Structures are given as C-alpha cells and as structure tokens.
Amino acid sequence: MTVTCDPAVQLDGAHDPTPAATAEIRRAVRALLAQWKIVGTAAEDVLLVVHELVANVVDHAKTPFRLAIRRRGSFVQVSVQDESRRPIVVRPLDPESTRGRGLPMIDAIAARWGCRQGSGGKTVWAAIPV
C-alpha cells in the first residue's frame, strides 16, 4: 500500500482477501487520517466504513482487491474494487442476526454510497463527511 502526495489518491493498494489485510489497512488508514487531522467520530466513521467494505470482500467476494482512499473537500471517499461479478445484496436489518449489518451501517454513516459493476468485477464506494 502506498501513501502518495497526489491529492486525488492518497492511499491506494492491492491486497489479498485475508483477515490480516484488514488490520494492515486499518493501521494505514488511521495514520492517513491523522496526517489529514481527521480525528474523533469522523475518523471512527471512516475506519468503520473501510472495515466493513474490506470485510465484505474477505467474507463474500474472496478475490484480490484494491482499496483507495481520497480526500475530497469535506468528504473522504473510500472505494474497494474486487474481481467478483456477484452483485452486492443489502438485506433488511434483522436485530436477531449476527451478520448482515455492514451495508446498512455504511448507508447510515455515508453521505452517499454505491456500487459500480464492471466486466472485471465491481467497485463499492462511500463518501463519508469529515
């Protein structure tokens, strides 16, 4: 994973779909947010969205993926591109279930989010106010 001086892409890297990738990504994103002086609830919101998007790839897509973090004015945009053509599924929130809360949480935190399908997979992105 690289941190660059290019304001368009501040953190960009390719990863294997392993639980260890999640911890590495979380450390790198936390350091980047500190560099941008994004702290407190805003930083925790970004970290939670990153965690959920990466966990979805590890748990469901199970393909190598690329994570990008961009600062866009008063938003941080997070995007995760995987190689799976399976569409994302947003399930209704079930308070009895121990799974299936990630995308509803992202929907509650992000100002906007979405999924772009492509021939080589999909990109799920979210814009988080900071």
Buried (B, 14 or more C-beta within 10 A) or exposed (E): BEBEEEEEBBBBBEBEBEEEBBEBBBEBBBEBBEEBEBEEEBBBBBBBBBBBBBBBBBEBBBBBBBBBBBBEEEBBBBBBBBBBEEEBEEEEEEEEEEEEBBBBBBEEBBEEBEEEEEEEBBBBBBBBBB
